[in-house]
């Protein structure tokens, strides 16, 4: 099967070098007459356009525009003022008190701190190998984690958790650190002994 894409232009047969160049030079028209024809056409068109502009100058009719009638608005009646005189202005000046001399008492509801510790559970997986891999990723973040096997309804699940934390705030801080390390599914629960 021939390759048509690589096929180039067909080659022209060689005509004599000396005889072919003279005939080719004579057959081509020189560019000068064509240039003069184009220049003459441009001049004729521009002269015709100028004549057209001169002819239409001042031929437009002028129309007198009358101003619109002015409508004056009727003044609104002034509201009735009561005959009562204004009260007297208070005598004496303002007295400013400095804030540092004031004492503000604010009652806050008592927050009951939980005495139970918290744990941060980061996974519950079916295979021990996945749990060990997550434990290693957590160790690279500088925290110690634990694996606990829990019997589910059908299989054994392996929970990976960190803790115990005395306050929930500590568990939140570690959870945010795990999120920055792309360990995203950590949840905070109460510690189960």
N, C-alpha and C positions, 0 to 999 in steps of 0.2 A: 504494500500500500504506500503510495508516494506521500511525502510530507509537503502539503501545500502551504503551510504557514511559513516555511523557510524559503519559499520560492521568491525570488526577487523580481525586479523589472526585467523584461526581456531586453537583451542587448541589441543595440542598433548595429546594422552592418557598417563596417568601416568604408567610408568613401575616401577618396584620396585626400591626403592632408592639404595639399596646396590648392587643388581645384575646389574642394568643399568649403574652405574658409572664405574665399572671395564671393561665392554665390550666397553664402549665409549672410555676409556683411551687406550685400546689395539688397537682399530680400527684406531685412528689418528696416522699418521706417525710423527716421531719427526722432528723438524725443522733443526737439525744438518746435516743430510745427504743432504738435499736440499741446505743448505748454502755452503757445500763443493763443490757440483756440480756447483753452480753458480760461486764460486771463481775460480775453475779450468777453467771454460769457459772463464772468463775474462782474466786469465793469458795466455791461449792459443791464444786468439785473439790479445792481446797486443804483444806477442812474434812474431806472424805471421806478424803483421804490422811493427815491428822493422826490421825483416828479409827483408821485401819488401823495406823499406827505404834504407837499406844497399846495396841491389842489384842494385837499380836505381841510386845510388850516382856515379857521374862521367860518366854516360852513355850518357849524352847529348852531341851532337856534337857542337863544337865551330865554329862559323862563323866569318870570318874576315870582318869587316865593313870598307869599304873604305870611306874616307872623301869626301864630295861633293866638286866639283871644285869651286874655289873662283872666283867670277866675280867682277872685279873692275869697278867702275863707272867712266865714262869719266868726267873730270872736266868741269864745265860750263865756257864759256868765260866770263871774267869780263866785267861789263857794261862800256861803254865808258864814260869817265869823261870829263866834259867840261874844257876847258883851262882857263876859267875866274877865277880870284882869288876871294877868299872869301871877303865879305865886312868887313870893320873895326868894331871892337867891340865898342859899345858906351862908351864914357868916362864919368866918374862921377858915383856916387852911386845912389842907390834908395833912394827916400825920402818918408818916411811913414808919413801919417797924422793921427792924433788921431780922432777917431770917435766922441768924445764928442765936438769937435770944429765944426763939420758939422751939418747942419740943413737940414732935409729932409721934403719936403712939399708933402703931399699926398692929392689929391682931391677926396673926397667922394661924391657920388651922394646924394642929399638930400632925406631923407626918409620922405615920407609924412605920418604922423601919422593920423590915422582915428579919427575923433572926435566923431564918433558913438560908443556907448558902445556895448559890446558883451554879448551873453548869451550862456550857455552850456545846450543843450537839451539832456537829457539822455534817454528818452523813449517817445513813442507815442502809447498808448494802448487803447483797446476798453472798458475795464471796469474800473470803478472808484476804485474798490477794489485793482486792480493791481497797479494803480497809487499811491494809499495811501501806499501800501506795499513798493514800491520803494522810496517814500518820507521818510518813516521811516528808510530805509537802509542808505539813504543819510544823514539823521539826526544823525545817529550813527557815521558818519565820521566827524561830527562837522560843517556841512554846512546846510544852510536853503534852501529848494527848494520850488517850487510853482507848482500848478497844474492848467492848463488852458484847458477848454473844447472848442474844435474846431469842427465845423460842417463839416463833410466830404460829399462826394457825396451821400452816403447811410446812414451812421451812424455818431454818435458823437464819436470823438477821444479825449483822455485825454493826454495832453502833460505834461511831468515832466521836469522842467528846473531850472537852477540856474542862478543867476546874478542879476543885471547887473555888468559887469566887465569893468573897464576903458580901460584896455589894453588886447590885445589878449594873451600876455604872462601870465597874471594872470589866464585866462580861461584855458590855456594849463596846468598850474600847478595843478589846481583843477581836470582837466580831468585825469591827471596821478595818482593823489591820488585816484580817483574813480576806475581806472583800477586796482590798487593794492588791492582795496576792492572788486574786481570781479564784478564791474559795468562797462561793457566793451563797450557799444554802445553809448557813449556820443559824440555829434557833436557840433562844435562851429559855431554859426550864429551871424549875427548882431541883436542887440536888436530891438524888435518890440514893440512899445509903446502901 
